[in-house]
Amino acid sequence: MESLERIRELFPIVKNKVFLNHAAQSPLPKPVADAMRKYIEDFSNFGASALELTDLGKSLFAKLIGAKPEEIALVENTSVGLNIAANVLHYPPGSKVVTTDLEYPSVVYPWLRKSLGVKVQYVKNVDGKILLEDVEKAVDDKTVAVAVSHVEYVNGFRNDLKALSEIAHEHGAILIVDAIQSAGVIPIDVKRDNVDFLTAACYKWLLGPAGAAYLYVKEELIREFEPPYVGWASVNQEVFETIDFWDIWSLRLSENASRFEVGTPSTVSFVGAAEAIKMLLEFGIQNIENRVIKLTDRLMESAKALGFELQTPEEKPYRSGIVNIKTDKAQQIVRELREKDIVVSARAHGIRVSPHFYNTEKEIDTLVDVINKSR
Ligand SMILES: Cc1ncc(COP(=O)(O)O)c(C=O)c1O
């Protein structure tokens, strides 16, 4: 990787804030903001088409997660991706979906709709961890899907996707993954881990704008499912090349994941998303993870040395970019930190800290110092 000094030149935020809140909404790096500005200027002056750029984003996201571009659909956000997954499945009477008690609402709500008629079973965390033996006990032949976050938003616990897909597939269930808290900071390989659906928006660790997200659907499954919503974007795009009118008498769904797209996306958001993923791939996700783990190691060690309890499991395979430091005064401390331009979040009686690869050891030390004085 380039020197940290050079990298930090790409992040204007560092001049104004100690930003350690990438698990919430990330500031735009300069190349991303520039690409979006240029697109808007071109659009205003010449009328721009972003079709190639949205396609480029699909290829880049595919590369990021080890998939093929044909397996990627554009969606507005992670919640839409999860809802598509929930609504294409069939739920015979008595069937269930297995999830965990650490999930973000959008991972669970789509299955709580009464009209689906599916039972939701929550695997309970043990000291902030989801144990595979407990998932094994919960998943049975009535299970249609296992739905989890790759990284849990409150405490950063990282699930083992390969182990989860093995458990799900043994019972004929599918694995649905919310990767918004891992994409961009932790390497993902959907083929190695045999994931069926995966979705992530770009406004957190991917360092892109809101309004752009991707949905991966495993190739073998695409044609099995009729999308819950359809529109012009859902049909075979070859029609553009061969005919100049729409066939409105039949619905010929696309053979690839674009069948899950409906209409015109927020093109400026996808322009920014493509630029952001390109930048992250150039730095290398493994390098980014190594750097973030180094920073979070430092944070965990200093917090413990000052007598703080961590809500984040410390074992390396469970780790991510998120650390949660337990305190009864989380809201108050987070407010005090914001007054000093240090940005973190209060979550579940703790301070959630989420540094990215461009943060420094000094920023971590400043944070710990202020937390210690505010306790
Ligand atoms: C795990 C998880 N999933 C989903 C979301 C929300 O995603 P979106 O706004 O893209 O629907 C969040 C936001 O905090 C999250 O942490």
The ligand as an SDF file (V2000), in Angstrom:
LIG
                    3D

 16 16  0  0  0  0  0  0  0  0999 V2000
  -26.1970   -4.8340    9.3850 C   0  0  0  0  0  0  0  0  0  0  0  0
  -26.9280   -3.7190    8.7350 C   0  0  0  0  0  0  0  0  0  0  0  0
  -27.7950   -3.9890    7.7440 N   0  0  0  0  0  0  0  0  0  0  0  0
  -28.4710   -3.0210    7.1080 C   0  0  0  0  0  0  0  0  0  0  0  0
  -28.2910   -1.7030    7.4530 C   0  0  0  0  0  0  0  0  0  0  0  0
  -29.0760   -0.6460    6.7070 C   0  0  0  0  0  0  0  0  0  0  0  0
  -28.8650   -0.8210    5.3750 O   0  0  0  0  0  0  0  0  0  0  0  0
  -29.5840    0.0400    4.2290 P   0  0  0  0  0  0  0  0  0  0  0  0
  -29.7380    1.4250    4.7240 O   0  0  0  0  0  0  0  0  0  0  0  0
  -28.6290   -0.0860    3.0900 O   0  0  0  0  0  0  0  0  0  0  0  0
  -30.8690   -0.6230    3.9570 O   0  0  0  0  0  0  0  0  0  0  0  0
  -27.3970   -1.3540    8.4590 C   0  0  0  0  0  0  0  0  0  0  0  0
  -27.2060    0.0580    8.8350 C   0  0  0  0  0  0  0  0  0  0  0  0
  -26.7280    0.4020    9.8750 O   0  0  0  0  0  0  0  0  0  0  0  0
  -26.7020   -2.3960    9.1170 C   0  0  0  0  0  0  0  0  0  0  0  0
  -25.8200   -2.1220   10.0870 O   0  0  0  0  0  0  0  0  0  0  0  0
  1  2  1  0
  2  3  1  0
  2 15  2  0
  3  4  2  0
  4  5  1  0
  5  6  1  0
  5 12  2  0
  6  7  1  0
  7  8  1  0
  8  9  2  0
  8 10  1  0
  8 11  1  0
 12 13  1  0
 12 15  1  0
 13 14  2  0
 15 16  1  0
M  END
$$$$
